Every structure is written in structure tokens, then in C-alpha cells.
């Protein structure tokens, strides 16, 4: 009976996280603002970096915070109702929901903002460190993708060093997925074809 209850809790946390994570804030906000489908603009991605290519910084900021906070909300709600372990599962669900949202035929974003949001809910101080790494790399090199990739490499390593083993495992998985989703960006970075922050494609 206990196993069934635990399994039910884990499934509930996963579904909660996925449904929250699959809310496509970039698509919704740009559509409400009267722009064409965000997926036809710039890189075609649904995240804040591509929203910025519309020239509307306010919409980009709204997308960033929406994508971030849905990850945080998934973790905190699951922690409140189901416990700490379920919160990690909900965080995973939120991240997967952003990458593969059912509402967009499973074609979503690349996950960095939602990654940060999950991190904020799991270990807020680590989220501050992530932000510091991101901002430093972005300020020096002006590549959002490079900043995100660098910070996602550091995150599970630092968490493991801090003896947060469960969280380190979760973010090692999420970081791997971030890198897979950014393989086109990595190729463009290597070939020096990646657009810089604020640059239209």
C-alpha cells in the first residue's frame, strides 16, 4: 500500500510539474501583443531570447519571468503538498513540459529559464550563483547560449560539492538536456555564426 501511495504521489508531482512547465508564455504574450506566431520569428524558439528579437524588451522580460516562475511554482507546490523528493520530480516535470509542451505539439523551448526557476525552488542560493555565472559570461562574450551552457555545467558540480546529491543528480540530467537542445547553438558558436544578445537574425 505504501509503494502505491508513493508512486501515486510521484505521478501527481510529475503531472503537476509538466502542466505548469508546458505553459508557453512566449507564444501567449507575443500573440496577445499582436505579433505573428513567435515560432516564425528569428530562431523560431519560444523563449525570451527570441522574443527579444521582436524588439519588445517588456515582452521578453515577461516571457523570461513566466518561464522561470513556472519552474519555481512547480517545485514549491509539490514540496508543500507532497514533500521534498516529490518537489524534485515536479521540477523535472516542469522542465520537460517546457521542452515538450503538449499545447505546441511537443515542440517547445530550450529550457534555460525554466531550469533557473526549478533551481530557485530547490536551492535558491545556487540560483543566485547560476545568475552570477550567466551574467558574467553574457557580459564578456554577449552570447546568451554560451552563458546558459556554462552555468548549467557548473550547477550540478557545485551542488554535488555542497553534498546536495539528489539535487545534483536532477540538475546533471537537466543540464544534459539543455546541451542537447542547444546543439545547433553549439555548432553556430564553433563556426562563429551564433547571433549575439539583442542581435536580430
C-alpha positions in Angstrom: 0.0 0.0 0.0 2.9 2.4 0.8 4.5 1.7 -2.5 1.3 2.5 -4.4 0.9 5.7 -2.4 4.4 6.8 -3.1 4.0 6.0 -6.8 0.8 8.0 -6.9 2.4 10.9 -5.2 5.3 10.9 -7.7 3.0 10.7 -10.7 0.9 13.5 -9.3 4.0 15.7 -8.8 5.2 14.8 -12.3 1.9 15.7 -13.9 1.6 19.0 -11.9 5.1 20.0 -12.9 4.5 19.1 -16.6 1.3 21.0 -16.9 2.8 24.1 -15.3 6.0 23.8 -17.4 4.1 23.4 -20.7 2.6 26.9 -20.4 4.2 28.7 -23.5 4.5 32.2 -22.1 6.5 33.5 -25.1 3.9 32.4 -27.6 1.0 33.7 -25.5 2.4 37.1 -24.7 3.6 37.9 -28.2 0.2 36.8 -29.6 -1.6 39.0 -27.1 0.7 41.9 -28.1 -0.4 41.5 -31.7 2.8 39.9 -33.1 2.8 37.0 -35.6 3.4 33.5 -34.3 6.7 33.6 -32.4 7.8 30.3 -33.9 8.0 32.1 -37.3 10.3 34.9 -35.9 14.1 34.7 -35.6 15.3 31.3 -34.4 11.7 30.0 -34.1 12.3 29.3 -30.4 9.6 30.2 -27.8 11.9 31.6 -25.2 12.8 35.1 -24.0 15.9 35.4 -26.2 13.8 35.0 -29.4 11.1 37.3 -28.0 13.7 40.0 -27.7 14.2 39.7 -31.4 10.8 41.3 -31.8 12.2 44.4 -30.4 9.9 44.4 -27.4 12.0 44.2 -24.2 9.0 44.2 -22.0 7.6 41.1 -23.7 11.0 39.4 -23.4 11.1 40.2 -19.7 7.6 38.9 -19.2 8.5 35.7 -21.1 11.7 35.2 -19.0 9.8 35.6 -15.7 6.9 33.5 -16.8 9.2 30.6 -17.9 11.2 31.0 -14.8 8.4 31.2 -12.3 6.5 28.2 -13.6 9.5 26.1 -12.7 9.6 27.6 -9.2 5.9 27.2 -8.7 6.0 23.5 -9.7 8.7 22.8 -7.1 7.2 24.8 -4.3 3.6 23.4 -4.8 4.9 19.9 -4.9 7.0 20.4 -1.9 4.1 21.8 0.0 1.6 19.1 -0.9 3.9 16.0 -1.4 7.3 16.6 0.2 10.9 17.4 -0.8 11.5 14.3 -3.0 8.3 15.0 -5.0 9.4 18.6 -5.4 12.4 17.4 -7.4 10.2 15.2 -9.6 7.9 18.2 -10.2 10.9 20.2 -11.2 11.8 17.6 -13.7 8.3 17.6 -15.0 8.2 21.4 -15.4 11.4 21.3 -17.3 10.2 18.5 -19.6 6.9 20.4 -20.0 8.8 23.5 -21.3 10.9 21.4 -23.7 7.9 19.3 -25.0 4.6 21.2 -24.3 1.5 19.3 -25.3 -0.1 22.5 -26.4 2.5 23.1 -29.1 2.7 19.5 -30.4 5.7 18.9 -28.1 7.9 21.5 -29.8 9.0 23.8 -27.0 11.9 25.9 -25.8 15.4 25.1 -24.8 14.8 25.3 -21.1 17.3 27.7 -19.5 14.8 30.0 -17.9 12.7 27.1 -16.5 16.0 25.4 -15.4 16.7 28.5 -13.3 13.2 28.6 -12.0 13.4 24.9 -10.8 16.8 25.7 -9.3 15.3 28.7 -7.5 12.7 26.4 -5.9 15.2 23.7 -5.0 18.2 25.7 -3.8 17.8 29.4 -4.2 21.4 30.3 -3.3 22.5 28.1 -6.2 20.2 30.0 -8.4 22.0 33.2 -7.4 25.3 31.6 -8.3 23.9 30.5 -11.6 22.7 34.0 -12.3 26.1 35.4 -11.5 27.8 32.9 -13.8 25.3 33.7 -16.6 25.6 37.4 -16.3 29.4 37.3 -16.2 29.7 35.1 -19.3 27.0 37.1 -21.1 28.6 40.4 -20.3 32.0 39.2 -21.6 31.0 37.3 -24.7 27.4 38.6 -25.5 26.1 35.1 -26.2 23.0 34.0 -24.3 23.5 30.4 -25.3 27.2 30.3 -24.1 26.2 31.9 -20.8 23.5 29.3 -20.2 25.6 26.4 -21.2 28.5 27.5 -19.0 26.2 27.9 -16.0 24.5 24.6 -16.5 27.8 22.8 -16.4 28.8 24.5 -13.1 25.4 23.9 -11.4 25.5 20.1 -10.7 29.2 20.2 -9.9 28.6 22.8 -7.2 25.6 21.1 -5.9 27.5 17.9 -5.6 30.3 19.7 -3.8 27.8 21.1 -1.4 26.6 17.5 -0.7 23.2 18.1 -2.3 23.4 14.7 -4.1 19.7 14.3 -5.1 19.6 17.9 -6.5 23.0 17.4 -8.2 21.6 14.3 -10.0 18.5 16.1 -11.1 20.4 19.1 -12.5 23.0 16.8 -14.2 20.1 15.3 -16.1 18.6 18.8 -16.8 22.0 20.1 -17.9 22.4 17.3 -20.3 19.0 18.0 -21.9 19.9 21.7 -22.1 23.1 20.9 -24.0 21.2 18.5 -26.3 18.6 21.2 -27.1 21.4 23.7 -27.8 23.3 21.5 -30.2 22.5 23.9 -33.1 23.7 26.9 -31.0 26.9 25.0 -30.1 27.5 24.4 -33.8 27.0 28.1 -34.5 29.3 29.1 -31.7 32.0 26.9 -33.0 31.6 28.3 -36.5 31.2 31.9 -35.1 27.7 32.2 -36.6 25.8 32.5 -33.4 23.9 35.8 -33.0 24.8 37.9 -30.0 22.3 39.2 -27.4 20.0 41.7 -28.9 21.0 41.0 -32.5 18.2 40.2 -34.9 18.5 37.2 -37.1 
